[in-house]
């Protein structure tokens, strides 16, 4: 325990700060000089950007253009590339660990960790010719925020780079010169920009620009006092809840980020200037004095502690500590967590401390282990819980084992204890230790992991191309396939398809073999990456493994594989997909070739014909004409004649159908069409003579209409000319007379001659129209076998 607490520094009356040596032998120790470089570290132990500080004079041994180097937290090089675009004003990290490079022309270029260009967006699209003077880039683990300051002292803010929507903030009054300092402050519901001018401090949001008043005097600790001394440093905590301001008199004001609450004003004088200022978690502000080789942490409420660093360093604020990055080491300074203090503090009498001692004695086979267990018997469950939580805060594997063994020893004495927390932490600690390895170089802590989630940690590994470790980690911590293995292997496959030196056939088989046993693998997205890399044939090969046809088809069409797309669409049985392919082929191919292609598939051709019937008849005509399918052509013309609105068009269509039937020698259809032409001409003559509309009426309907308008001679002529059967003619007259209730004419019709349809229909129409008197007239003429039945019907009428 003495070794564990040797780096502890007392803070206040009950707490301690400690230095954790994450990496003591940095890979870059002979490559970079921290004092002449700008170091920009991604949060949560992420990678580090190193670029020469162009404000300092150094001997340049390479090209004059800026060189952006990306390292892991352990100093291992990831990539390095020469900046050959516009004038660079600032760099930063997105929440996905992409490199954001902001130029003075307003363009923000995004690169991945390996210097591969991704895309660009502009911060000042509407202000061509305006130059930027400065930029700020920050993120809150879910979104990345960019703010820029123009030469006209305007500030543009983008609240989320994925949405690319820029807001211009209100003007700052009396701002005749550039601000001394400015920073982005993320409040609960809005993004603010804090701007310090010579004698004023402004908080600018989308809605307003508000002057802030800061009291740097102890006498006015809780009273608003006008800022009379300009601020020279601003530091905001990693969670954006706290802020520290340093003025020209070296007075430090510590308060909430909305500036409404003051926690402390530190007025003690410093013998040298403060080179850097960064928050240490949420407990205090770390100050770096280069001339004194000292890092001092000023508590948010009280006290201060100091640590010695003889080499140049860079301070990076984290949610639970401050990272101290140097050329030879990478440390963490943090407030010792409560559970760790409780166990390892000198003379600790906490249950968890006794449990750790009991476990150690048990390992030594000492009977005193039983005595320590009896001391914590009533609070054994709490002791086990605290040991597990303390293990999560440790980075040394031997300390982790000590604490987890103590928890394991303690839980054997508990009944009905849920081991889920213990098992989960064992798995997470193994993953954390693996990613903290110097070869991987992600110096993340357990609280940081809780903040960003395990899935984001796996994304970090994937982003650095540690696919195997990510796959093993996801399997070890029992992540679902969709979130773990399938997603990781998809990213691996996307990386592999960009390697043009590998044979496409072999690569497709390799990818399928690796990904085949995992569900939810997105082959279509892998194929898209391959196509974007110029490997179209590989993309087509990969699409064969995609199980979702609706994702296959659009890409196959995009890569001009129409025949394959049509085949897969037909095999899927999804008519919507077939129609999508057919319409694409129709617009992208010559008509003749299109018709020949769809002829190869009877299903596709049938669906196309159905579509043409509903949407495009002319396409159908072209297809039948090319195929010399006279039967279908005739049918097409007949359907068109039905749709026609005038007799001339109708006659033309039927004549075309007649010509087609002549070629097919279909006598019945030919006779029917000729009769229809004859009827159309007769109807036209009737229209001229009677000034009545007979269009689109059948022969029977024409006959009924003539009888209805009392043109019996014309009806007789129509009957004789078209050889209408006498029975049908009598039925027509009977129906119309009954409808008109012309009972006298109906009686005359029955007496003209013997009815060819019998007299039962006469009785039926009378009953239907409720005329019992007329029905009785025809009852004697009803056939004998039906007379009784009809007598009952008539007598039952009211």
C-alpha positions in Angstrom: 0.0 0.0 0.0 2.9 2.3 0.6 3.8 2.0 -3.1 0.2 2.8 -4.1 0.1 6.0 -2.0 3.6 7.2 -2.7 2.3 9.4 -5.6 -0.6 10.7 -3.5 -0.5 14.4 -2.5 -2.8 15.5 0.3 -5.6 17.9 -0.8 -7.8 19.6 1.7 -8.5 17.6 4.9 -9.8 14.3 3.5 -8.8 14.0 -0.2 -5.7 13.4 -2.3 -4.5 14.0 -5.8 -2.3 11.4 -7.5 -0.2 11.0 -10.6 -0.8 7.9 -12.7 2.0 7.1 -15.1 0.1 5.8 -18.2 3.2 5.6 -20.5 6.7 6.1 -19.2 8.5 5.4 -22.5 6.9 7.3 -25.4 7.6 6.1 -28.9 8.1 9.7 -30.1 10.7 10.6 -27.6 13.3 11.2 -30.3 11.0 12.7 -32.9 9.2 15.7 -31.5 9.8 18.7 -29.3 6.8 19.7 -27.3 8.1 23.2 -26.6 8.0 24.1 -30.3 4.9 22.1 -31.3 1.2 22.5 -31.1 -0.3 19.4 -29.5 -4.0 18.7 -30.0 -5.3 15.6 -28.2 -8.6 13.9 -28.8 -10.7 13.4 -25.6 -10.8 10.1 -23.7 -7.3 9.1 -24.3 -7.6 9.4 -28.0 -4.9 10.2 -30.6 -2.8 13.3 -30.7 -2.1 15.8 -33.5 1.3 17.3 -33.5 2.2 20.2 -35.8 5.0 22.8 -35.6 4.1 26.0 -33.8 4.6 28.5 -36.6 4.8 31.4 -34.0 8.1 30.1 -32.8 11.4 30.2 -34.6 13.0 26.8 -35.2 15.3 25.4 -37.7 13.3 23.7 -40.4 14.8 20.5 -41.7 12.0 19.5 -44.0 9.6 21.3 -46.4 8.3 24.7 -45.4 4.7 23.5 -45.6 3.0 22.4 -42.4 3.3 18.7 -41.6 0.4 17.2 -39.6 1.5 14.2 -37.6 -1.0 11.9 -35.8 0.2 9.8 -32.9 -1.4 7.5 -30.4 -1.4 8.5 -26.7 1.7 6.4 -26.3 3.5 8.4 -29.0 3.3 5.7 -31.7 3.0 7.3 -35.2 -0.3 6.6 -37.0 0.1 8.9 -40.0 1.9 12.0 -41.2 1.0 14.1 -44.2 2.1 17.5 -45.7 -0.6 20.2 -45.6 -0.8 21.4 -49.2 -4.2 23.2 -49.2 -5.0 26.8 -48.1 -3.8 28.7 -45.1 -4.4 26.7 -41.9 -5.8 28.6 -38.9 -6.7 25.8 -36.6 -7.1 22.0 -36.1 -9.4 19.9 -34.0 -11.0 16.6 -33.4 -14.6 15.5 -34.2 -16.5 13.2 -31.8 -15.7 10.4 -34.3 -12.0 11.1 -34.1 -11.8 12.7 -37.5 -9.3 15.5 -38.1 -10.9 18.9 -38.8 -8.7 21.4 -40.6 -10.0 24.9 -40.8 -8.7 27.3 -43.5 -8.8 31.1 -43.6 -11.2 30.9 -46.6 -13.9 29.3 -44.4 -13.5 25.8 -45.7 -13.2 23.0 -43.2 -11.5 19.9 -44.6 -12.1 16.5 -42.8 -9.5 13.8 -42.8 -9.4 10.4 -41.2 -6.6 9.3 -38.8 -4.5 8.1 -41.7 -4.6 11.4 -43.6 -7.2 10.3 -46.1 -9.4 13.1 -47.3 -13.1 12.6 -46.4 -15.1 15.7 -47.3 -15.3 19.5 -47.0 -17.9 22.0 -45.8 -17.9 25.8 -45.6 -18.5 28.0 -42.7 -19.1 31.2 -44.7 -20.9 30.2 -47.9 -22.7 33.5 -48.2 -19.7 35.7 -47.6 -17.3 35.2 -50.5 -14.0 37.0 -50.1 -14.2 37.3 -46.3 -11.2 35.8 -44.5 -11.2 34.0 -41.2 -8.8 35.0 -38.4 -9.4 32.2 -35.9 -11.5 29.1 -35.3 -12.6 26.9 -32.4 -13.5 23.3 -32.5 -15.0 21.3 -29.6 -17.3 18.4 -29.0 -19.5 17.0 -26.3 -19.1 13.3 -27.2 -22.3 13.3 -29.3 -21.8 16.2 -31.7 -18.9 18.4 -33.0 -19.2 22.2 -32.9 -17.2 24.6 -35.0 -17.1 28.4 -34.5 -15.1 30.8 -36.7 -14.1 34.5 -36.3 -14.0 36.6 -39.4 -11.8 39.7 -40.1 -15.0 41.8 -39.8 -15.4 40.5 -36.2 -18.4 38.3 -37.0 -18.8 34.9 -35.5 -20.3 31.9 -37.3 -21.3 28.8 -35.4 -22.1 25.3 -36.7 -23.8 23.3 -33.8 -23.3 20.0 -35.5 -21.0 19.3 -38.4 -23.2 16.4 -39.6 -26.1 18.8 -40.3 -24.0 21.6 -41.9 -26.2 24.4 -40.8 -24.4 27.7 -40.0 -25.7 30.4 -37.7 -24.3 33.9 -37.5 -24.2 35.3 -33.9 -25.3 38.8 -33.0 -22.8 41.7 -33.4 -20.8 42.6 -30.3 -21.2 46.3 -29.4 -18.2 48.7 -29.5 -15.9 45.9 -30.8 -13.5 48.0 -32.8 -10.6 45.6 -32.5 -10.1 41.9 -32.4 -10.9 40.1 -29.1 -8.2 39.0 -26.7 -9.7 35.6 -26.2 -12.8 33.7 -27.2 -14.0 30.2 -26.5 -17.1 28.0 -27.2 -19.2 27.2 -24.1 -21.8 24.4 -24.4 -24.7 25.1 -22.1 -27.6 22.7 -21.5 -29.9 24.1 -24.3 -27.7 26.3 -26.4 -24.2 27.0 -27.7 -22.6 30.2 -26.4 -19.4 31.9 -27.4 -17.5 33.7 -24.6 -15.5 36.7 -25.9 -13.1 38.8 -24.0 -12.1 42.3 -25.3 -9.8 44.8 -23.6 -12.2 45.7 -20.8 -15.3 43.7 -21.3 -16.6 40.1 -21.3 -19.5 39.1 -23.6 -21.6 35.9 -23.7 -23.0 35.6 -27.2 -25.7 33.1 -28.1 -28.0 32.8 -31.2 -30.6 35.1 -29.5 -28.5 37.8 -27.8 -25.2 39.3 -27.0 -25.0 39.9 -23.2 -22.2 41.7 -21.3 -21.0 39.8 -18.3 -19.7 41.2 -15.1 -17.0 39.3 -13.2 -15.9 40.1 -9.6 -12.2 39.4 -9.2 -12.1 41.2 -5.8 -12.7 39.3 -2.6 -14.7 42.2 -1.1 -17.2 41.8 -3.9 -17.1 38.1 -3.9 -20.8 37.7 -4.6 -21.5 41.1 -6.0 -21.5 42.0 -9.7 -18.5 44.2 -10.5 -17.5 45.5 -13.9 -14.5 43.8 -15.4 -11.6 46.3 -15.1 -8.8 44.1 -16.1 -8.7 42.1 -19.4 -8.7 38.3 -19.3 -5.7 36.6 -20.7 -6.7 32.9 -20.3 -9.9 31.0 -20.4 -10.3 27.3 -19.5 -13.5 25.3 -19.8 -14.0 21.9 -18.2 -14.4 18.8 -20.4 -18.0 18.5 -19.5 -18.5 22.3 -20.1 -20.0 22.8 -16.7 -17.2 24.9 -15.1 -15.0 27.7 -16.3 -11.8 29.4 -15.0 -10.7 32.9 -16.0 -7.2 34.3 -15.5 -6.8 38.1 -15.7 -3.7 40.3 -16.2 -3.2 40.5 -12.4 -2.9 36.7 -12.3 -6.2 36.4 -10.4 -8.1 33.2 -11.2 -11.9 33.3 -11.1 -13.5 29.8 -10.9 -17.2 29.4 -11.4 -20.0 27.8 -13.4 -19.8 28.0 -17.2 -22.9 30.2 -17.3 -21.0 32.7 -15.1 -23.8 32.8 -12.5 -22.1 31.0 -9.7 -18.7 31.7 -8.2 -16.8 28.8 -6.5 -13.4 30.4 -5.8 -11.2 33.5 -6.5 -7.6 32.6 -6.2 -5.5 35.7 -5.6 -2.1 34.4 -4.5 0.7 35.8 -6.6 2.8 33.7 -8.9 6.5 34.1 -9.3 6.4 33.3 -13.0 3.9 33.5 -15.8 1.3 30.8 -16.4 2.0 29.0 -19.7 -1.0 26.7 -19.8 -4.3 26.3 -17.9 -6.6 23.3 -18.1 -9.3 21.8 -15.9 -8.4 18.6 -14.0 -11.8 16.8 -14.3 -14.2 18.9 -12.4 -12.2 19.3 -9.2 -9.8 22.1 -10.0 -7.7 24.0 -12.5 -4.2 22.8 -13.5 -1.6 25.5 -14.2 1.7 24.9 -15.9 4.7 27.0 -15.1 7.4 26.2 -17.7 10.1 28.3 -16.0 9.5 26.5 -12.6 8.9 23.0 -14.1 5.7 22.8 -12.1 2.1 21.8 -12.6 -0.1 23.3 -9.9 -3.7 22.2 -9.4 -5.9 24.8 -7.7 -9.0 23.3 -6.1 -12.4 24.4 -7.2 -13.2 25.1 -3.5 -10.0 25.1 -1.6 -6.3 24.2 -1.4 -3.8 23.6 -4.1 -1.2 20.8 -4.9 1.9 20.8 -7.1 3.7 18.2 -9.3 7.2 18.5 -10.8 7.7 18.1 -14.5 11.2 18.9 -15.7 10.5 18.5 -19.5 8.1 20.6 -21.6 4.5 19.2 -21.4 1.0 19.8 -22.7 -2.1 19.8 -20.5 -5.2 18.2 -21.8 -8.5 18.4 -19.9 -10.5 15.2 -19.4 -13.8 14.5 -17.6 -12.0 12.8 -14.7 -8.4 14.1 -14.8 -5.9 16.2 -16.7 -3.6 14.4 -19.1 0.0 15.6 -19.0 1.6 14.8 -22.4 5.4 15.1 -22.7 8.1 13.9 -25.0 9.0 11.1 -22.6 5.8 10.3 -20.7 2.1 10.5 -20.7 0.6 10.9 -17.2 -2.8 11.6 -15.6 -3.3 13.9 -12.6 -6.6 13.3 -10.8 -8.4 13.5 -7.5 -8.1 10.0 -6.0 -11.5 8.4 -6.4 -13.5 7.9 -3.1 -13.5 4.1 -3.3 -9.7 4.0 -3.9 -9.1 6.4 -1.0 -11.3 4.4 1.3 -9.3 1.2 0.7 -5.7 2.4 0.4 -5.7 5.5 2.6 -3.2 5.1 5.5 -4.9 3.8 8.7 -8.1 3.2 6.8 -10.7 1.3 8.8 -13.3 1.0 6.1 -14.9 -2.4 5.4 -13.4 -2.6 1.9 -9.9 -2.0 3.3 -10.4 -4.8 5.8 -11.7 -7.1 3.0 -8.6 -6.4 0.9 -6.4 -7.2 3.9 -8.4 -10.4 4.6 -7.9 -11.5 1.0 -4.1 -10.8 1.2 -3.9 -12.8 4.4 -5.9 -15.7 2.9 -3.4 -15.8 0.0 -0.7 -16.2 2.6 -2.7 -19.0 4.3 -2.8 -16.9 7.5 -5.6 -17.4 10.0 -5.9 -13.6 10.5 -8.0 -13.6 7.3 -10.9 -14.9 9.4 -10.4 -12.1 11.9 -10.6 -9.4 9.2 -13.7 -11.0 7.7 -15.4 -11.0 11.0 -14.7 -7.2 11.3 -16.7 -6.5 8.1 -19.3 -9.3 8.5 -22.2 -6.9 8.7 -21.1 -4.7 5.8 -19.5 -7.4 3.6 -21.7 -6.8 0.6 -20.8 -3.0 0.7 -17.1 -3.9 1.0 -17.3 -6.2 -2.1 -19.1 -3.5 -4.1 -16.5 -0.9 -3.2 -13.6 -3.2 -4.1 -15.2 -3.8 -7.5 -15.7 0.0 -8.1 -12.2 0.8 -6.9 -10.7 -1.7 -9.4 -12.4 0.2 -12.2 -10.4 3.3 -11.3 -7.0 1.6 -11.3 -4.8 1.3 -14.4 -2.2 -0.9 -12.8 -3.1 -4.5 -13.5 -1.6 -5.9 -10.2 -3.8 -3.5 -8.2 -6.8 -4.5 -10.3 -6.1 -8.1 -9.6 -5.6 -7.4 -5.9 -9.0 -5.6 -5.7 -10.9 -8.1 -7.8 -9.5 -11.1 -5.8 -10.6 -9.3 -2.6 -14.1 -9.0 -4.1 -14.1 -12.6 -5.2 -13.0 -13.7 -1.7 -15.7 -11.6 -0.1 -18.5 -12.8 -2.4 -18.0 -16.4 -1.3 -19.4 -15.5 2.1 -22.5 -13.8 0.6 -25.8 -15.5 -0.2 -28.1 -14.5 -3.1 -25.5 -12.0 -4.3 -25.8 -10.9 -7.9 -22.4 -11.4 -9.6 -23.3 -9.5 -12.8 -21.4 -6.3 -11.8 -18.3 -8.4 -10.9 -18.4 -10.3 -14.2 -19.0 -7.2 -16.3 -16.1 -5.3 -14.7 -13.8 -8.3 -15.2 -14.5 -8.2 -18.9 -14.3 -4.5 -19.2 -11.0 -4.3 -17.3 -9.5 -6.9 -19.6 -10.6 -4.8 -22.6 -9.3 -1.6 -21.1 -6.0 -3.1 -20.3 -5.7 -4.3 -23.9 -6.5 -0.9 -25.5 -4.1 0.8 -23.0 -1.2 -1.3 -24.2 1.5 1.0 -25.7 1.1 -0.7 -29.0 -2.5 0.3 -29.2 -2.2 3.5 -27.2 -5.7 4.4 -26.1 -5.3 5.7 -22.6 -8.9 5.7 -21.6 -10.1 5.4 -18.0 -13.2 3.5 -16.7 -15.2 6.7 -16.0 -14.4 7.9 -19.6 -15.6 4.6 -20.9 -18.8 4.9 -19.0 -19.3 8.3 -20.6 -18.7 7.3 -24.2 -20.0 3.7 -24.1 -18.2 0.4 -25.1 -19.5 0.7 -28.7 -17.7 4.0 -29.1 -14.5 2.5 -27.8 -14.8 -0.3 -30.4 -15.3 2.5 -33.0 -12.0 4.0 -31.9 -10.3 0.7 -32.4 -11.9 0.3 -35.8 -10.9 3.9 -36.7 -7.2 3.0 -35.9 -7.6 -0.3 -37.9 -7.2 -2.6 -34.9 -9.9 -4.8 -36.3 -8.8 -8.1 -34.7 -8.6 -6.5 -31.2 -12.0 -4.9 -31.7 -13.5 -8.2 -32.8 -12.0 -10.1 -29.9 -13.2 -7.3 -27.4 -16.8 -7.3 -28.8 -16.9 -11.1 -28.5 -15.4 -11.1 -25.0 -17.9 -8.6 -23.6 -20.8 -10.4 -25.2 -21.9 -7.6 -27.6 -24.7 -8.4 -30.1 -23.6 -9.2 -33.6 -25.2 -6.2 -35.2 -23.4 -3.8 -32.8 -20.2 -5.8 -32.5 -18.7 -8.5 -34.8 -20.8 -7.8 -37.9 -20.2 -4.0 -37.8 -16.5 -4.4 -37.2 -16.0 -7.0 -40.0 -18.0 -4.7 -42.3 -15.5 -1.9 -41.6 -12.6 -4.4 -42.1 -14.0 -5.4 -45.4 -14.4 -1.8 -46.5 -10.8 -1.3 -45.8 -9.7 -4.4 -47.6 -11.6 -3.6 -50.8 -9.6 -0.4 -51.1 -6.4 -2.4 -51.5 -6.2 -2.6 -55.3 -3.2 -5.0 -55.3 -5.3 -7.9 -54.1 -7.1 -10.1 -56.8 -10.8 -9.4 -56.8 -11.9 -13.0 -57.0 -9.7 -14.0 -54.1 -10.6 -10.9 -52.1 -14.4 -11.5 -52.5 -14.0 -15.1 -51.3 -11.9 -14.1 -48.4 -14.4 -11.4 -47.3 -17.3 -13.9 -47.7 -15.4 -16.5 -45.7 -14.7 -14.1 -42.8 -18.1 -12.5 -42.8 -20.2 -15.5 -43.7 -21.0 -16.8 -40.2 -22.0 -13.4 -38.9 -25.6 -12.1 -39.4 -26.4 -8.5 -40.3 -23.3 -7.9 -42.4 -23.9 -5.1 -44.9 -22.4 -6.4 -48.1 -24.0 -3.7 -50.2 -22.2 -1.0 -48.2 -18.9 -2.9 -48.7 -19.7 -3.1 -52.5 -20.4 0.6 -52.6 -16.9 1.3 -51.1 -15.3 -1.0 -53.6 -17.1 0.7 -56.5 -16.1 4.1 -55.2 -12.5 2.9 -55.2 -12.8 2.0 -58.9 -13.3 -1.8 -58.4 -16.7 -2.3 -60.1 -16.2 -6.0 -60.8 -15.3 -6.7 -57.1 -18.4 -4.7 -56.1 -20.6 -6.9 -58.3 -19.0 -10.0 -56.9 -19.6 -8.9 -53.4 -23.3 -8.1 -54.1 -23.8 -11.8 -54.7 -23.4 -12.3 -51.0 -26.0 -9.6 -50.0 -29.1 -11.4 -48.6 -31.4 -8.4 -49.0 -32.4 -8.1 -52.7 -33.8 -4.6 -52.3 -30.3 -3.5 -51.4 -28.7 -5.4 -54.2 -30.8 -4.2 -57.1 -30.2 -0.4 -56.9 -26.4 -0.9 -56.8 -26.5 -3.5 -59.7 -28.4 -0.9 -61.8 -25.9 1.8 -60.8 -23.1 -0.4 -62.0 -25.0 -1.1 -65.3 -25.6 -4.8 -64.5 -29.2 -4.6 -65.8 -29.6 -8.3 -66.7 -28.3 -9.5 -63.4 -30.5 -7.1 -61.6 -33.6 -8.2 -63.6 -32.8 -11.9 -62.9 -32.5 -11.3 -59.1 -35.6 -9.1 -59.0 -37.6 -11.8 -60.8 -36.2 -14.5 -58.5 -37.1 -12.4 -55.4 -40.8 -12.4 -56.4 -41.0 -8.7 -55.5 -43.0 -7.0 -58.3 -41.9 -3.6 -57.2 -38.3 -4.5 -57.7 -39.0 -5.9 -61.1 -40.8 -2.7 -62.1 -37.9 -0.7 -60.9 -35.5 -2.6 -63.0 -37.8 -2.6 -66.1 -38.3 1.2 -65.9 -34.5 1.7 -65.5 -33.8 -0.5 -68.5 -36.5 1.2 -70.6 -34.9 4.7 -70.0 -31.3 3.5 -70.4 -31.5 1.2 -73.4 -32.5 1.5 -77.0 -36.1 0.3 -77.4 -35.2 -2.7 -79.6 -32.6 -4.0 -77.2 -34.9 -3.4 -74.2 -37.6 -5.5 -75.8 -35.2 -8.3 -76.7 -33.9 -8.4 -73.1 -37.2 -8.6 -71.4 -38.3 -11.3 -73.8 -35.8 -13.6 -72.1 -37.9 -13.5 -68.9 -41.6 -14.4 -69.3 -42.4 -13.0 -65.8 -40.7 -9.7 -66.6 -42.4 -9.5 -70.0 -45.8 -10.2 -68.4 -45.3 -7.5 -65.8 -44.2 -5.0 -68.4 -47.3 -5.7 -70.5 -49.4 -5.2 -67.5 -47.7 -1.9 -66.8 -48.1 -0.8 -70.4 -51.8 -1.6 -70.3 -52.1 0.8 -67.4 -49.6 3.5 -68.2 -48.2 3.4 -71.8 -50.1 1.7 -74.6 -47.7 2.9 -77.3 -44.8 0.9 -75.8 -47.0 -2.1 -75.9 -47.8 -1.5 -79.6 -44.1 -1.2 -80.4 -43.3 -4.4 -78.7 -46.1 -6.4 -80.4 -45.2 -4.9 -83.8 -41.5 -5.9 -83.4 -42.5 -9.4 -82.4 -45.1 -9.7 -85.3 -47.6 -10.9 -82.7 -50.8 -10.1 -84.7 -53.1 -11.7 -82.2 -51.9 -9.4 -79.4 -51.9 -6.5 -81.8 -55.5 -7.1 -82.7 -56.4 -7.3 -79.1 -54.5 -4.1 -78.4 -56.5 -2.2 -81.2 -59.8 -3.5 -79.9 -58.9 -2.2 -76.4 -57.9 1.1 -77.9 -61.2 1.3 -79.8 -63.1 0.9 -76.5 -61.1 3.8 -75.0 -61.8 6.0 -78.0 -64.0 9.0 -77.6 -65.2 9.4 -81.2 -66.5 7.0 -83.8 -63.8 7.8 -86.3 -61.0 6.7 -84.0 -63.0 3.7 -83.0 -63.4 2.7 -86.6 -59.7 3.1 -87.3 -58.7 0.9 -84.4 -61.2 -1.8 -85.3 -60.1 -1.8 -89.0 -56.5 -2.3 -87.7 -57.7 -5.2 -85.6 -59.5 -6.6 -88.8 -56.2 -6.4 -90.7 -54.4 -8.3 -87.9 -57.1 -11.0 -87.7 -56.8 -11.5 -91.5 -53.1 -12.3 -91.0 -54.0 -14.8 -88.2 -56.9 -16.2 -90.2 -59.2 -16.0 -87.1 -62.6 -16.1 -88.9 -64.7 -15.7 -85.8 -62.8 -12.6 -84.5 -62.7 -11.2 -88.0 -66.5 -11.6 -88.4 -67.1 -10.0 -85.0 -65.0 -7.0 -85.8 -66.7 -6.5 -89.2 -70.1 -6.7 -87.5 -68.8 -4.0 -85.0 -67.8 -1.7 -87.8 -71.2 -2.2 -89.5 -72.9 -1.4 -86.1 -70.8 1.8 -85.7 -71.8 3.0 -89.1 -75.4 2.2 -88.4 -75.2 4.1 -85.1 -73.6 7.1 -86.9 -76.6 7.2 -89.3 -79.0 7.0 -86.4 -77.3 9.9 -84.7 -77.5 12.0 -87.8 -81.2 11.1 -88.3 -82.5 11.2 -84.7 -80.0 13.7 -83.2 -79.5 11.3 -80.3 -76.3 9.7 -78.9 -75.7 6.1 -79.7 -71.9 5.9 -79.2 -70.4 3.0 -77.4 -73.7 1.1 -77.2 -73.9 -2.6 -77.9 -76.3 -4.0 -80.5 -78.8 -5.0 -77.7 -78.5 -1.5 -76.1 -79.1 0.2 -79.4 -82.2 -1.9 -80.0 -83.5 -1.1 -76.5 -82.9 2.6 -77.1 -84.8 2.6 -80.4 -87.7 0.9 -78.8 -87.6 3.3 -75.9 -87.8 6.4 -78.1 -90.7 4.6 -80.0 -88.7 4.2 -83.3 -90.2 0.7 -83.9 -89.6 0.8 -87.7 -85.9 1.6 -87.2 -85.8 -1.1 -84.5 -87.3 -3.7 -86.9 -84.9 -2.6 -89.6 -81.9 -3.0 -87.1 -83.3 -6.4 -86.1 -83.5 -7.7 -89.7 -80.2 -6.1 -90.7 -78.2 -7.6 -87.8 -80.3 -10.8 -87.7 -81.4 -10.3 -84.1 -83.3 -13.4 -82.9 -87.0 -12.9 -82.5 -86.9 -14.0 -78.9 -84.4 -11.3 -78.0 -86.5 -8.7 -79.9 -89.6 -9.6 -77.9 -87.7 -9.5 -74.7 -86.5 -6.0 -75.6 -90.0 -4.7 -76.4 -91.5 -6.4 -73.3 -88.8 -4.9 -71.0 -89.2 -1.3 -72.4 -93.0 -1.4 -72.4 -93.1 -2.6 -68.8 -90.6 0.0 -67.8 -92.7 2.7 -69.4 -95.9 1.1 -67.9 -97.5 1.2 -71.3 -99.9 -1.6 -70.6 -102.1 -1.1 -73.6 -99.2 -1.6 -76.0 -98.0 -4.5 -74.0 -101.5 -6.1 -74.4 -101.4 -5.4 -78.2 -97.9 -7.0 -78.4 -99.3 -10.2 -76.7 -102.1 -10.3 -79.3 -100.0 -9.7 -82.5 -99.1 -13.4 -82.7 -98.2 -16.2 -80.4 -95.4 -15.0 -78.1 -92.0 -16.7 -78.9 -91.0 -16.2 -75.3 -94.2 -17.5 -73.8 -96.6 -15.5 -71.5 -94.9 -16.1 -68.2 -92.6 -13.1 -68.8 -95.7 -10.9 -69.3 -97.0 -12.0 -65.8 -93.5 -11.5 -64.3 -93.1 -7.8 -65.5 -96.6 -7.0 -64.3 -95.9 -8.5 -60.8 -92.5 -6.7 -60.8 -94.3 -3.3 -61.4 -97.1 -4.1 -59.0 -100.0 -4.3 -61.5 -102.2 -7.1 -60.4 -105.0 -6.2 -62.9 -102.7 -6.6 -65.9 -101.1 -9.7 -64.6 -104.6 -11.4 -64.4 -105.0 -10.8 -68.1 -102.1 -13.0 -69.1 -102.6 -15.7 -66.4 -104.9 -17.9 -68.6 -102.2 -18.0 -71.3 -99.6 -19.4 -68.9 -98.5 -23.0 -69.5 -100.5 -25.5 -67.5 -97.6 -26.8 -65.5 -96.7 -23.3 -64.3 -100.3 -21.9 -64.0 -100.7 -22.9 -60.3 -97.4 -21.3 -59.3 -98.2 -18.0 -61.1 -101.8 -18.0 -59.8 -100.3 -18.1 -56.3 -97.9 -15.2 -57.1 -100.7 -13.0 -58.5 -103.3 -13.7 -55.8 -100.7 -12.9 -53.1 -100.2 -9.4 -54.5 -101.9 -6.6 -52.5 
